[in-house]
Amino acid sequence: MTRLSIIVPVLDEADGIAAHLAALAPLRRDAAEVIVVDGGSADETVARAQPGADRVLSAPRGRATQMNVGAAAATGDVLLFLHADTVLPPGAGAAIADALAGGRLWGRFDLRIDGASPLLPLIAALINLRSRLTGIATGDQATFVARDAFVAVGGFPDLPLMEDIALSRALKRLSHPVCLRERVVTSGRRWETKGVLRTVVTMWRLRLAYYLGADPRSLARAYGYRPRDA
């Protein structure tokens, strides 16, 4: 029987982490483990995560680093990387097991973005289409991967941004991803806070710069992240 390990990187998510983890309770009852990896939260994230997780770990700030720490501690055969503002669809565990039973090594879900802007459904549809055409998964799409394949590619590279693209590129050398039609729901707060169109343009510009060889640390600063060595 395949066991699922769900790895949730967090930073200052006290307001929503308890509800997010409560939604994973059915999967825990089906023997999945939930590992929360905190990147140095200044609020009550760690305390509020404890009841809803099997383990709460600490790691240096940075989503890639935090997810690698969680993966190293995981005991499951399949690793699912889930953002703290993304909700899995019903039956996610069975969908993942069925997807990998056919010999594929990794995959992701389709995406729906929750928010008030009428542009968000179109953006989600374009993200899903782009992912199908390129075989690249975004972190918001809840990437899942067989543990052996994750280890074989060396896990996430230690990047402050674009770690999802880098992992997808590495995994594509082993297997094309399974693109599940079931949808995860992610918060549209990033788009709506910074402006929907502005965020889309910014992300396309940063992705293009990354593909052309720009330093991910510089791109992270341009996006508003502060790399650990800044």
Z-matrix of the N, CA and C atoms (Angstrom, degrees):
N
C 1 1.461
C 2 1.522 1 110.03
N 3 1.342 2 116.74 1 131.56
C 4 1.451 3 121.74 2 -179.98
C 5 1.520 4 110.41 3 -77.59
N 6 1.340 5 116.28 4 132.65
C 7 1.459 6 120.19 5 177.82
C 8 1.524 7 108.97 6 -107.95
N 9 1.321 8 115.43 7 137.75
C 10 1.450 9 122.26 8 -177.21
C 11 1.520 10 110.23 9 -101.98
N 12 1.338 11 115.71 10 133.81
C 13 1.453 12 121.64 11 172.03
C 14 1.524 13 108.10 12 -112.86
N 15 1.319 14 116.57 13 122.01
C 16 1.466 15 122.13 14 -179.20
C 17 1.523 16 108.07 15 -102.52
N 18 1.323 17 115.91 16 120.66
C 19 1.463 18 121.82 17 -174.60
C 20 1.525 19 108.53 18 -112.04
N 21 1.326 20 116.06 19 121.80
C 22 1.468 21 122.31 20 -174.41
C 23 1.530 22 109.16 21 -119.02
N 24 1.325 23 119.20 22 105.96
C 25 1.465 24 120.47 23 174.59
C 26 1.530 25 109.72 24 -79.98
N 27 1.324 26 117.31 25 136.52
C 28 1.457 27 120.00 26 -176.70
C 29 1.528 28 110.94 27 -136.52
N 30 1.318 29 114.09 28 154.33
C 31 1.461 30 122.17 29 171.80
C 32 1.522 31 107.60 30 -156.10
N 33 1.324 32 116.37 31 113.46
C 34 1.464 33 122.38 32 178.83
C 35 1.534 34 112.05 33 53.94
N 36 1.328 35 115.15 34 54.94
C 37 1.463 36 121.49 35 -179.61
C 38 1.526 37 111.55 36 -114.60
N 39 1.332 38 117.13 37 30.31
C 40 1.465 39 120.33 38 -174.86
C 41 1.525 40 113.22 39 -58.43
N 42 1.318 41 117.29 40 -36.08
C 43 1.464 42 119.96 41 -174.84
C 44 1.529 43 112.83 42 -64.63
N 45 1.334 44 116.72 43 -32.60
C 46 1.461 45 118.26 44 -173.24
C 47 1.508 46 116.64 45 -120.52
N 48 1.331 47 118.19 46 -5.07
C 49 1.462 48 119.29 47 -169.89
C 50 1.531 49 112.27 48 -67.20
N 51 1.324 50 119.02 49 -37.28
C 52 1.474 51 119.95 50 -178.27
C 53 1.523 52 110.87 51 -62.94
N 54 1.329 53 117.04 52 -44.80
C 55 1.467 54 120.10 53 179.33
C 56 1.516 55 110.96 54 -67.11
N 57 1.318 56 116.49 55 -38.01
C 58 1.468 57 120.32 56 179.17
C 59 1.526 58 110.38 57 -61.11
N 60 1.314 59 116.91 58 -45.94
C 61 1.462 60 120.22 59 -178.50
C 62 1.529 61 111.55 60 -72.73
N 63 1.320 62 117.23 61 -31.59
C 64 1.469 63 119.78 62 177.48
C 65 1.521 64 110.87 63 -60.74
N 66 1.337 65 116.80 64 -33.40
C 67 1.462 66 120.63 65 179.15
C 68 1.525 67 111.79 66 -67.66
N 69 1.327 68 117.25 67 -16.94
C 70 1.462 69 121.34 68 179.67
C 71 1.527 70 112.75 69 -92.01
N 72 1.321 71 116.79 70 -2.15
C 73 1.464 72 120.47 71 -177.50
C 74 1.533 73 113.28 72 -56.53
N 75 1.356 74 120.06 73 -41.78
C 76 1.469 75 118.34 74 177.68
C 77 1.524 76 113.48 75 -59.70
N 78 1.314 77 116.94 76 -35.93
C 79 1.460 78 119.58 77 177.65
C 80 1.524 79 111.22 78 -69.47
N 81 1.318 80 116.58 79 -36.87
C 82 1.464 81 119.32 80 176.58
C 83 1.529 82 110.46 81 -63.85
N 84 1.330 83 116.26 82 -37.33
C 85 1.473 84 118.93 83 177.75
C 86 1.522 85 111.33 84 -66.00
N 87 1.339 86 116.32 85 -23.53
C 88 1.465 87 120.72 86 177.19
C 89 1.523 88 111.89 87 -92.99
N 90 1.335 89 116.12 88 19.54
C 91 1.472 90 124.14 89 172.91
C 92 1.520 91 114.77 90 85.75
N 93 1.327 92 118.59 91 4.44
C 94 1.460 93 119.05 92 172.63
C 95 1.525 94 108.99 93 -71.33
N 96 1.332 95 115.95 94 149.33
C 97 1.461 96 119.91 95 174.10
C 98 1.527 97 108.94 96 -107.57
N 99 1.321 98 115.35 97 147.37
C 100 1.459 99 121.98 98 178.99
C 101 1.521 100 108.40 99 -116.94
N 102 1.325 101 115.52 100 122.42
C 103 1.467 102 122.00 101 -179.83
C 104 1.521 103 108.12 102 -118.94
N 105 1.317 104 116.44 103 117.81
C 106 1.455 105 122.26 104 175.99
C 107 1.523 106 108.38 105 -98.50
N 108 1.321 107 116.32 106 133.30
C 109 1.466 108 120.34 107 -179.93
C 110 1.524 109 108.47 108 -122.53
N 111 1.324 110 114.88 109 111.92
C 112 1.460 111 121.03 110 -176.58
C 113 1.523 112 110.91 111 -90.23
N 114 1.333 113 114.74 112 139.05
C 115 1.463 114 119.95 113 -178.09
C 116 1.516 115 113.58 114 -102.16
N 117 1.336 116 117.41 115 25.32
C 118 1.456 117 120.29 116 178.26
C 119 1.508 118 113.18 117 101.12
N 120 1.311 119 117.03 118 43.07
C 121 1.459 120 120.94 119 -177.85
C 122 1.527 121 111.86 120 -61.62
N 123 1.337 122 114.95 121 143.50
C 124 1.461 123 121.03 122 177.99
C 125 1.527 124 111.37 123 -96.99
N 126 1.324 125 117.14 124 0.10
C 127 1.460 126 120.97 125 179.65
C 128 1.530 127 109.53 126 -112.09
N 129 1.317 128 118.14 127 -155.63
C 130 1.467 129 122.12 128 -175.32
C 131 1.524 130 112.93 129 -96.17
N 132 1.319 131 117.32 130 25.68
C 133 1.471 132 120.66 131 -178.45
C 134 1.521 133 111.95 132 -54.13
N 135 1.308 134 117.68 133 -49.02
C 136 1.471 135 120.86 134 -174.57
C 137 1.525 136 110.88 135 -62.75
N 138 1.312 137 117.35 136 -47.34
C 139 1.467 138 120.57 137 -179.03
C 140 1.522 139 111.53 138 -62.56
N 141 1.317 140 116.86 139 -40.80
C 142 1.463 141 120.22 140 -177.72
C 143 1.526 142 112.38 141 -75.94
N 144 1.328 143 116.73 142 -19.75
C 145 1.465 144 120.15 143 178.69
C 146 1.525 145 112.47 144 -82.42
N 147 1.306 146 117.29 145 -25.42
C 148 1.460 147 121.07 146 -172.80
C 149 1.533 148 113.84 147 -52.76
N 150 1.345 149 119.88 148 -48.32
C 151 1.469 150 118.63 149 -176.20
C 152 1.526 151 114.56 150 -65.55
N 153 1.326 152 117.42 151 -25.37
C 154 1.458 153 120.03 152 -174.49
C 155 1.509 154 115.29 153 -101.52
N 156 1.330 155 116.87 154 7.33
C 157 1.464 156 120.03 155 -177.26
C 158 1.524 157 110.19 156 -127.77
N 159 1.311 158 115.36 157 154.90
C 160 1.460 159 119.93 158 173.35
C 161 1.518 160 111.08 159 -77.35
N 162 1.343 161 115.26 160 -34.60
C 163 1.464 162 120.43 161 177.59
C 164 1.522 163 108.40 162 -145.36
N 165 1.325 164 116.00 163 143.15
C 166 1.459 165 121.99 164 171.89
C 167 1.518 166 106.70 165 -123.10
N 168 1.324 167 115.37 166 116.61
C 169 1.456 168 121.74 167 -175.50
C 170 1.521 169 110.45 168 -112.78
N 171 1.314 170 116.03 169 164.87
C 172 1.461 171 122.34 170 174.87
C 173 1.512 172 108.90 171 -117.31
N 174 1.339 173 115.24 172 147.65
C 175 1.464 174 120.95 173 179.73
C 176 1.521 175 107.93 174 -152.73
N 177 1.330 176 118.36 175 160.75
C 178 1.456 177 120.15 176 172.73
C 179 1.521 178 110.22 177 -57.57
N 180 1.327 179 116.09 178 143.93
C 181 1.459 180 120.89 179 -177.45
C 182 1.519 181 111.23 180 -58.91
N 183 1.322 182 114.84 181 138.75
C 184 1.462 183 122.30 182 -178.82
C 185 1.514 184 108.64 183 137.70
N 186 1.323 185 116.39 184 120.84
C 187 1.468 186 119.98 185 -173.16
C 188 1.528 187 112.02 186 -57.18
N 189 1.332 188 117.41 187 -42.97
C 190 1.467 189 119.81 188 -179.05
C 191 1.516 190 110.91 189 -62.16
N 192 1.330 191 116.77 190 -47.16
C 193 1.460 192 120.91 191 179.81
C 194 1.520 193 111.10 192 -61.83
N 195 1.317 194 116.37 193 -44.72
C 196 1.460 195 120.11 194 -179.75
C 197 1.528 196 111.44 195 -62.25
N 198 1.322 197 117.38 196 -42.65
C 199 1.473 198 119.70 197 179.59
C 200 1.522 199 111.73 198 -67.49
N 201 1.319 200 117.92 199 -35.34
C 202 1.460 201 120.17 200 176.55
C 203 1.525 202 111.26 201 -65.46
N 204 1.323 203 116.79 202 -39.61
C 205 1.467 204 120.09 203 177.11
C 206 1.527 205 110.07 204 -62.84
N 207 1.324 206 116.73 205 -43.64
C 208 1.451 207 119.74 206 177.23
C 209 1.511 208 112.76 207 -62.46
N 210 1.329 209 116.63 208 -41.87
C 211 1.463 210 120.48 209 179.40
C 212 1.524 211 111.54 210 -63.41
N 213 1.323 212 116.75 211 -38.26
C 214 1.465 213 120.26 212 179.99
C 215 1.527 214 111.68 213 -65.45
N 216 1.326 215 116.54 214 -30.06
C 217 1.462 216 120.48 215 -179.54
C 218 1.525 217 113.07 216 -88.78
N 219 1.322 218 117.34 217 -12.42
C 220 1.462 219 121.40 218 -174.35
C 221 1.525 220 111.66 219 -71.02
N 222 1.317 221 115.41 220 150.08
C 223 1.464 222 120.82 221 178.08
C 224 1.522 223 112.27 222 -111.98
N 225 1.334 224 117.80 223 -2.41
C 226 1.453 225 120.88 224 -176.76
C 227 1.514 226 113.83 225 -79.06
N 228 1.336 227 115.07 226 163.05
C 229 1.464 228 121.81 227 176.43
C 230 1.525 229 111.20 228 -80.84
N 231 1.342 230 116.22 229 -24.07
C 232 1.466 231 122.30 230 -178.89
C 233 1.527 232 108.11 231 -126.51
N 234 1.321 233 116.21 232 134.12
C 235 1.456 234 122.85 233 179.87
C 236 1.523 235 109.01 234 -105.80
N 237 1.319 236 116.68 235 130.73
C 238 1.459 237 122.73 236 176.15
C 239 1.525 238 107.91 237 -118.73
N 240 1.331 239 116.20 238 121.15
C 241 1.461 240 121.41 239 -178.32
C 242 1.525 241 108.23 240 -100.29
N 243 1.321 242 115.27 241 115.72
C 244 1.458 243 121.13 242 -170.00
C 245 1.520 244 110.23 243 -124.03
N 246 1.324 245 117.40 244 121.37
C 247 1.449 246 121.01 245 176.34
C 248 1.531 247 110.29 246 -68.76
N 249 1.321 248 115.71 247 154.50
C 250 1.461 249 121.21 248 -174.79
C 251 1.525 250 113.27 249 -71.62
N 252 1.333 251 117.32 250 -11.65
C 253 1.468 252 119.67 251 177.71
C 254 1.519 253 112.01 252 -113.29
N 255 1.333 254 116.37 253 21.76
C 256 1.467 255 121.71 254 -179.08
C 257 1.524 256 109.68 255 -120.04
N 258 1.335 257 116.33 256 134.35
C 259 1.462 258 122.51 257 -176.85
C 260 1.526 259 109.24 258 -112.47
N 261 1.318 260 115.89 259 131.82
C 262 1.465 261 121.16 260 179.55
C 263 1.525 262 111.50 261 -76.28
N 264 1.336 263 117.60 262 153.16
C 265 1.466 264 119.89 263 175.46
C 266 1.526 265 110.79 264 -77.20
N 267 1.322 266 118.26 265 161.22
C 268 1.468 267 120.45 266 173.80
C 269 1.528 268 109.90 267 -58.35
N 270 1.330 269 115.69 268 142.22
C 271 1.457 270 119.81 269 178.28
C 272 1.517 271 114.39 270 74.69
N 273 1.333 272 117.27 271 20.04
C 274 1.462 273 119.92 272 -176.34
C 275 1.526 274 112.35 273 -61.44
N 276 1.319 275 116.44 274 -40.23
C 277 1.458 276 119.27 275 -179.00
C 278 1.517 277 112.81 276 -60.94
N 279 1.333 278 116.70 277 -45.88
C 280 1.465 279 120.76 278 178.94
C 281 1.520 280 111.07 279 -66.13
N 282 1.340 281 117.01 280 -37.42
C 283 1.461 282 120.39 281 179.29
C 284 1.520 283 111.18 282 -63.45
N 285 1.322 284 116.47 283 -40.35
C 286 1.465 285 120.26 284 178.58
C 287 1.530 286 110.45 285 -66.79
N 288 1.321 287 116.72 286 -45.55
C 289 1.471 288 120.34 287 179.92
C 290 1.523 289 110.95 288 -59.37
N 291 1.327 290 117.03 289 -44.39
C 292 1.465 291 120.63 290 179.36
C 293 1.525 292 111.07 291 -64.76
N 294 1.339 293 116.40 292 -39.00
C 295 1.463 294 120.22 293 -177.97
C 296 1.516 295 111.84 294 -63.73
N 297 1.321 296 116.88 295 -38.98
C 298 1.466 297 120.02 296 -176.83
C 299 1.523 298 112.47 297 -88.16
N 300 1.328 299 116.76 298 -12.17
C 301 1.467 300 119.46 299 179.45
C 302 1.520 301 111.98 300 -66.40
N 303 1.336 302 117.02 301 -22.21
C 304 1.459 303 120.32 302 -178.85
C 305 1.513 304 114.91 303 -83.56
N 306 1.321 305 117.16 304 3.85
C 307 1.455 306 120.27 305 176.82
C 308 1.516 307 115.13 306 105.61
N 309 1.326 308 117.24 307 -10.25
C 310 1.468 309 118.97 308 174.79
C 311 1.524 310 109.15 309 -70.06
N 312 1.334 311 115.75 310 159.57
C 313 1.458 312 120.26 311 -174.34
C 314 1.524 313 113.86 312 -109.34
N 315 1.313 314 116.36 313 -14.26
C 316 1.465 315 117.81 314 -177.89
C 317 1.526 316 109.65 315 -162.04
N 318 1.328 317 114.80 316 170.55
C 319 1.454 318 118.78 317 178.99
C 320 1.512 319 111.20 318 -176.71
N 321 1.315 320 114.50 319 -168.53
C 322 1.464 321 120.90 320 -179.77
C 323 1.525 322 108.59 321 -159.50
N 324 1.324 323 117.06 322 169.61
C 325 1.454 324 123.39 323 178.15
C 326 1.524 325 110.23 324 -98.02
N 327 1.321 326 116.18 325 158.57
C 328 1.450 327 119.53 326 164.99
C 329 1.529 328 108.19 327 -67.09
N 330 1.327 329 114.67 328 164.85
C 331 1.452 330 121.12 329 -171.15
C 332 1.524 331 111.50 330 -123.05
N 333 1.320 332 116.06 331 140.15
C 334 1.456 333 122.13 332 165.11
C 335 1.516 334 107.69 333 -124.81
N 336 1.324 335 117.06 334 136.13
C 337 1.463 336 121.64 335 -178.86
C 338 1.521 337 108.69 336 -104.09
N 339 1.312 338 116.33 337 123.05
C 340 1.454 339 122.14 338 -178.02
C 341 1.525 340 110.15 339 -88.39
N 342 1.329 341 116.86 340 125.37
C 343 1.448 342 120.32 341 179.08
C 344 1.508 343 111.25 342 172.60
N 345 1.324 344 115.71 343 175.33
C 346 1.457 345 120.83 344 -174.68
C 347 1.518 346 113.77 345 -85.13
N 348 1.316 347 118.19 346 -23.77
C 349 1.453 348 120.11 347 -174.44
C 350 1.528 349 111.19 348 -68.47
N 351 1.329 350 118.27 349 133.11
C 352 1.469 351 120.98 350 177.52
C 353 1.521 352 112.74 351 -68.81
N 354 1.316 353 117.17 352 -10.02
C 355 1.464 354 120.64 353 178.96
C 356 1.528 355 112.73 354 -81.87
N 357 1.332 356 116.85 355 -19.49
C 358 1.462 357 119.31 356 -173.75
C 359 1.531 358 113.90 357 -63.57
N 360 1.348 359 120.53 358 -39.50
C 361 1.473 360 118.68 359 175.74
C 362 1.522 361 112.60 360 -61.17
N 363 1.323 362 117.49 361 -38.07
C 364 1.462 363 120.81 362 178.42
C 365 1.527 364 110.53 363 -66.16
N 366 1.324 365 116.55 364 -42.72
C 367 1.466 366 119.79 365 178.82
C 368 1.521 367 110.64 366 -61.34
N 369 1.337 368 117.06 367 -43.86
C 370 1.460 369 120.38 368 178.82
C 371 1.524 370 111.14 369 -62.17
N 372 1.321 371 117.10 370 -42.60
C 373 1.467 372 120.51 371 179.19
C 374 1.526 373 110.94 372 -61.69
N 375 1.313 374 116.80 373 -40.26
C 376 1.466 375 120.27 374 179.78
C 377 1.525 376 111.22 375 -69.62
N 378 1.332 377 116.88 376 -37.09
C 379 1.471 378 119.61 377 176.02
C 380 1.526 379 110.38 378 -62.63
N 381 1.331 380 116.71 379 -44.30
C 382 1.467 381 120.38 380 179.88
C 383 1.523 382 111.48 381 -63.59
N 384 1.341 383 116.44 382 -41.83
C 385 1.459 384 120.39 383 179.01
C 386 1.518 385 110.86 384 -65.02
N 387 1.317 386 116.06 385 -46.43
C 388 1.469 387 119.93 386 179.05
C 389 1.519 388 110.93 387 -58.21
N 390 1.336 389 116.45 388 -41.34
C 391 1.452 390 120.46 389 -179.77
C 392 1.522 391 111.66 390 -63.61
N 393 1.336 392 116.72 391 -40.45
C 394 1.467 393 119.55 392 178.19
C 395 1.525 394 111.74 393 -65.11
N 396 1.321 395 116.09 394 -39.23
C 397 1.461 396 119.64 395 -176.76
C 398 1.527 397 112.58 396 -74.23
N 399 1.334 398 116.62 397 -33.86
C 400 1.467 399 120.23 398 -174.03
C 401 1.515 400 114.14 399 -101.08
N 402 1.349 401 116.80 400 -20.29
C 403 1.460 402 118.95 401 -173.76
C 404 1.514 403 113.10 402 74.45
N 405 1.332 404 117.01 403 16.82
C 406 1.461 405 122.24 404 178.48
C 407 1.524 406 108.72 405 -104.38
N 408 1.319 407 116.89 406 129.96
C 409 1.455 408 121.79 407 179.20
C 410 1.520 409 109.96 408 -105.24
N 411 1.325 410 116.42 409 142.42
C 412 1.458 411 120.15 410 172.88
C 413 1.520 412 109.02 411 -93.10
N 414 1.320 413 116.12 412 157.74
C 415 1.452 414 119.71 413 -179.29
C 416 1.510 415 112.99 414 -60.58
N 417 1.338 416 117.07 415 -31.26
C 418 1.465 417 120.58 416 179.44
C 419 1.522 418 112.81 417 -65.35
N 420 1.333 419 118.04 418 -17.61
C 421 1.462 420 121.30 419 -177.51
C 422 1.528 421 113.39 420 -87.86
N 423 1.331 422 117.23 421 8.19
C 424 1.472 423 121.69 422 175.55
C 425 1.529 424 111.57 423 58.88
N 426 1.300 425 115.61 424 71.19
C 427 1.468 426 121.17 425 179.63
C 428 1.524 427 110.90 426 -66.80
N 429 1.327 428 115.80 427 136.08
C 430 1.462 429 120.90 428 173.56
C 431 1.521 430 108.55 429 -125.24
N 432 1.340 431 116.15 430 147.87
C 433 1.463 432 120.05 431 -173.71
C 434 1.519 433 109.80 432 -153.60
N 435 1.326 434 115.80 433 140.53
C 436 1.456 435 120.15 434 173.98
C 437 1.529 436 108.72 435 -60.24
N 438 1.296 437 115.84 436 135.55
C 439 1.473 438 120.54 437 -175.27
C 440 1.527 439 112.16 438 -54.31
N 441 1.335 440 117.33 439 -44.13
C 442 1.463 441 120.55 440 -178.12
C 443 1.528 442 111.47 441 -61.70
N 444 1.328 443 116.73 442 -36.89
C 445 1.463 444 119.87 443 178.75
C 446 1.521 445 110.89 444 -69.33
N 447 1.326 446 116.80 445 -39.91
C 448 1.463 447 120.75 446 178.12
C 449 1.516 448 110.63 447 -61.00
N 450 1.315 449 116.13 448 -44.12
C 451 1.466 450 120.59 449 178.34
C 452 1.528 451 110.71 450 -64.96
N 453 1.324 452 116.18 451 -39.16
C 454 1.473 453 120.49 452 -176.63
C 455 1.522 454 112.38 453 -62.41
N 456 1.337 455 117.43 454 -33.49
C 457 1.470 456 119.68 455 -179.38
C 458 1.526 457 112.18 456 -93.05
N 459 1.324 458 117.24 457 1.82
C 460 1.452 459 120.11 458 177.18
C 461 1.512 460 115.38 459 84.48
N 462 1.335 461 117.29 460 15.11
C 463 1.453 462 120.70 461 179.16
C 464 1.516 463 112.58 462 71.27
N 465 1.318 464 115.70 463 -161.84
C 466 1.459 465 120.60 464 177.73
C 467 1.526 466 109.85 465 -74.40
N 468 1.318 467 118.42 466 132.59
C 469 1.465 468 118.79 467 170.25
C 470 1.523 469 109.34 468 -65.81
N 471 1.322 470 116.31 469 149.27
C 472 1.460 471 120.90 470 -174.97
C 473 1.523 472 109.94 471 -78.21
N 474 1.336 473 115.39 472 76.81
C 475 1.459 474 122.18 473 -179.40
C 476 1.525 475 109.29 474 -115.65
N 477 1.336 476 118.85 475 144.03
C 478 1.459 477 120.90 476 177.85
C 479 1.520 478 113.23 477 -79.67
N 480 1.331 479 116.92 478 -10.28
C 481 1.464 480 122.71 479 -179.64
C 482 1.523 481 107.33 480 -159.24
N 483 1.316 482 118.17 481 151.73
C 484 1.469 483 124.22 482 178.63
C 485 1.531 484 112.99 483 72.44
N 486 1.336 485 117.09 484 16.25
C 487 1.459 486 118.91 485 178.46
C 488 1.519 487 111.51 486 -64.42
N 489 1.341 488 117.15 487 -29.18
C 490 1.461 489 120.58 488 179.04
C 491 1.526 490 111.05 489 -68.78
N 492 1.322 491 116.41 490 -39.31
C 493 1.464 492 120.70 491 177.67
C 494 1.522 493 110.20 492 -65.98
N 495 1.324 494 116.37 493 -44.62
C 496 1.468 495 120.35 494 -178.49
C 497 1.528 496 111.15 495 -62.59
N 498 1.339 497 117.15 496 -42.13
C 499 1.463 498 119.25 497 178.41
C 500 1.520 499 110.46 498 -65.64
N 501 1.323 500 117.63 499 -42.99
C 502 1.463 501 120.70 500 179.51
C 503 1.519 502 111.10 501 -58.83
N 504 1.302 503 116.84 502 -44.24
C 505 1.468 504 120.59 503 178.87
C 506 1.521 505 111.29 504 -58.48
N 507 1.336 506 115.71 505 -43.84
C 508 1.463 507 119.38 506 -179.84
C 509 1.521 508 111.58 507 -66.78
N 510 1.333 509 117.22 508 -43.27
C 511 1.461 510 120.08 509 -178.17
C 512 1.522 511 112.39 510 -69.56
N 513 1.332 512 117.32 511 -29.67
C 514 1.467 513 120.09 512 178.38
C 515 1.524 514 112.19 513 -61.24
N 516 1.323 515 117.02 514 -24.65
C 517 1.469 516 119.80 515 177.94
C 518 1.528 517 111.04 516 -70.82
N 519 1.329 518 116.09 517 -19.34
C 520 1.460 519 120.58 518 179.37
C 521 1.516 520 112.51 519 -98.15
N 522 1.344 521 116.31 520 -36.38
C 523 1.463 522 120.16 521 -174.01
C 524 1.514 523 108.72 522 -166.57
N 525 1.337 524 116.54 523 144.18
C 526 1.461 525 119.85 524 171.60
C 527 1.524 526 107.99 525 -72.28
N 528 1.331 527 118.42 526 143.59
C 529 1.473 528 119.26 527 -177.38
C 530 1.523 529 113.53 528 -72.53
N 531 1.317 530 115.25 529 152.96
C 532 1.453 531 121.67 530 168.31
C 533 1.529 532 107.18 531 -85.36
N 534 1.317 533 117.24 532 124.15
C 535 1.463 534 122.15 533 -179.50
C 536 1.522 535 108.66 534 -103.68
N 537 1.311 536 117.04 535 96.56
C 538 1.451 537 121.51 536 -175.47
C 539 1.526 538 111.17 537 -75.82
N 540 1.326 539 116.18 538 138.36
C 541 1.456 540 121.09 539 179.12
C 542 1.528 541 112.43 540 -75.97
N 543 1.333 542 117.06 541 -23.70
C 544 1.462 543 119.23 542 175.31
C 545 1.528 544 108.91 543 -58.57
N 546 1.321 545 115.74 544 142.30
C 547 1.461 546 119.29 545 -172.53
C 548 1.528 547 113.32 546 -108.34
N 549 1.317 548 115.10 547 130.68
C 550 1.452 549 119.97 548 164.19
C 551 1.526 550 107.31 549 -82.19
N 552 1.323 551 116.06 550 155.21
C 553 1.467 552 120.91 551 178.31
C 554 1.520 553 108.18 552 -115.75
N 555 1.313 554 115.80 553 121.59
C 556 1.458 555 119.88 554 179.92
C 557 1.520 556 109.89 555 -115.99
N 558 1.307 557 115.40 556 152.90
C 559 1.458 558 120.56 557 -178.14
C 560 1.530 559 111.05 558 -69.85
N 561 1.325 560 115.06 559 140.19
C 562 1.457 561 119.94 560 176.10
C 563 1.508 562 113.21 561 -90.11
N 564 1.331 563 117.30 562 15.39
C 565 1.472 564 120.02 563 -174.01
C 566 1.517 565 112.49 564 -60.61
N 567 1.329 566 116.91 565 -36.81
C 568 1.469 567 119.10 566 -179.32
C 569 1.519 568 110.94 567 -64.04
N 570 1.333 569 116.09 568 -44.46
C 571 1.459 570 120.50 569 -179.92
C 572 1.525 571 111.01 570 -66.30
N 573 1.333 572 116.52 571 -44.96
C 574 1.459 573 119.67 572 -173.28
C 575 1.526 574 112.40 573 -75.87
N 576 1.332 575 117.02 574 -30.98
C 577 1.458 576 119.71 575 178.90
C 578 1.525 577 111.45 576 -68.99
N 579 1.323 578 115.63 577 -43.11
C 580 1.468 579 120.13 578 -176.00
C 581 1.523 580 112.92 579 -94.74
N 582 1.342 581 116.87 580 -4.67
C 583 1.460 582 120.92 581 -175.86
C 584 1.512 583 109.75 582 97.86
N 585 1.325 584 116.98 583 125.35
C 586 1.464 585 120.95 584 -172.62
C 587 1.523 586 111.50 585 -61.87
N 588 1.312 587 117.26 586 -55.26
C 589 1.465 588 119.55 587 -177.71
C 590 1.525 589 111.46 588 -65.19
N 591 1.315 590 115.79 589 -38.99
C 592 1.465 591 119.07 590 179.28
C 593 1.525 592 110.77 591 -61.97
N 594 1.335 593 116.71 592 -41.53
C 595 1.463 594 120.18 593 179.88
C 596 1.522 595 111.56 594 -65.60
N 597 1.334 596 116.75 595 -41.60
C 598 1.463 597 120.44 596 178.58
C 599 1.527 598 110.77 597 -60.96
N 600 1.315 599 116.08 598 -48.12
C 601 1.472 600 120.25 599 -179.59
C 602 1.527 601 110.49 600 -62.41
N 603 1.322 602 116.27 601 -42.51
C 604 1.462 603 120.17 602 179.63
C 605 1.523 604 111.28 603 -60.95
N 606 1.342 605 116.36 604 -45.28
C 607 1.466 606 119.46 605 -178.38
C 608 1.520 607 111.88 606 -66.29
N 609 1.323 608 117.93 607 -40.30
C 610 1.465 609 119.41 608 177.12
C 611 1.529 610 110.99 609 -63.83
N 612 1.335 611 116.28 610 -39.78
C 613 1.465 612 119.85 611 179.08
C 614 1.531 613 111.26 612 -64.68
N 615 1.335 614 116.02 613 -42.36
C 616 1.460 615 120.12 614 -179.82
C 617 1.530 616 111.07 615 -68.17
N 618 1.330 617 116.30 616 -40.33
C 619 1.466 618 118.96 617 178.10
C 620 1.527 619 111.17 618 -62.65
N 621 1.330 620 116.30 619 -44.28
C 622 1.456 621 119.35 620 178.77
C 623 1.524 622 110.65 621 -61.11
N 624 1.330 623 116.42 622 -43.52
C 625 1.461 624 119.85 623 178.68
C 626 1.529 625 110.81 624 -61.93
N 627 1.335 626 117.11 625 -39.47
C 628 1.465 627 120.64 626 178.62
C 629 1.528 628 110.85 627 -63.59
N 630 1.334 629 116.93 628 -45.61
C 631 1.463 630 120.46 629 179.14
C 632 1.525 631 111.58 630 -62.30
N 633 1.333 632 116.38 631 -28.57
C 634 1.464 633 120.54 632 179.97
C 635 1.523 634 112.81 633 -87.65
N 636 1.337 635 116.28 634 2.12
C 637 1.460 636 119.50 635 172.21
C 638 1.512 637 116.32 636 103.10
N 639 1.326 638 118.66 637 12.64
C 640 1.464 639 120.78 638 -179.73
C 641 1.530 640 110.62 639 -67.58
N 642 1.316 641 116.47 640 152.21
C 643 1.461 642 123.04 641 178.63
C 644 1.526 643 109.55 642 -68.23
N 645 1.338 644 118.46 643 121.55
C 646 1.466 645 120.20 644 -179.47
C 647 1.523 646 113.67 645 -58.66
N 648 1.324 647 118.11 646 -27.54
C 649 1.461 648 119.53 647 178.94
C 650 1.520 649 111.04 648 -67.87
N 651 1.323 650 116.34 649 -38.80
C 652 1.461 651 119.57 650 176.20
C 653 1.519 652 110.75 651 -66.57
N 654 1.329 653 116.01 652 -38.75
C 655 1.455 654 119.94 653 178.62
C 656 1.528 655 110.75 654 -65.91
N 657 1.327 656 116.75 655 -38.02
C 658 1.461 657 120.35 656 178.82
C 659 1.523 658 110.77 657 -62.31
N 660 1.312 659 116.39 658 -41.18
C 661 1.469 660 119.64 659 178.38
C 662 1.519 661 110.48 660 -64.71
N 663 1.321 662 116.44 661 -39.32
C 664 1.464 663 120.10 662 179.26
C 665 1.519 664 111.25 663 -65.02
N 666 1.326 665 116.79 664 -29.18
C 667 1.464 666 121.05 665 -179.71
C 668 1.526 667 112.44 666 -84.94
N 669 1.325 668 115.75 667 -13.38
C 670 1.458 669 119.23 668 178.71
C 671 1.506 670 114.89 669 109.03
N 672 1.354 671 117.79 670 0.35
C 673 1.447 672 120.86 671 175.00
C 674 1.525 673 109.11 672 -83.66
N 675 1.317 674 116.20 673 152.45
C 676 1.458 675 120.51 674 175.74
C 677 1.523 676 108.03 675 -113.47
N 678 1.344 677 118.09 676 103.75
C 679 1.456 678 119.95 677 178.79
C 680 1.525 679 111.56 678 -56.24
N 681 1.337 680 116.69 679 154.48
C 682 1.458 681 121.37 680 -173.78
C 683 1.524 682 113.81 681 -58.34
N 684 1.349 683 115.48 682 -31.96
C 685 1.467 684 118.29 683 -176.30
C 686 1.519 685 112.21 684 -91.80
N 687 1.366 686 117.29 685 7.77
C 688 1.461 687 119.26 686 -179.31
C 689 1.522 688 110.96 687 -76.84
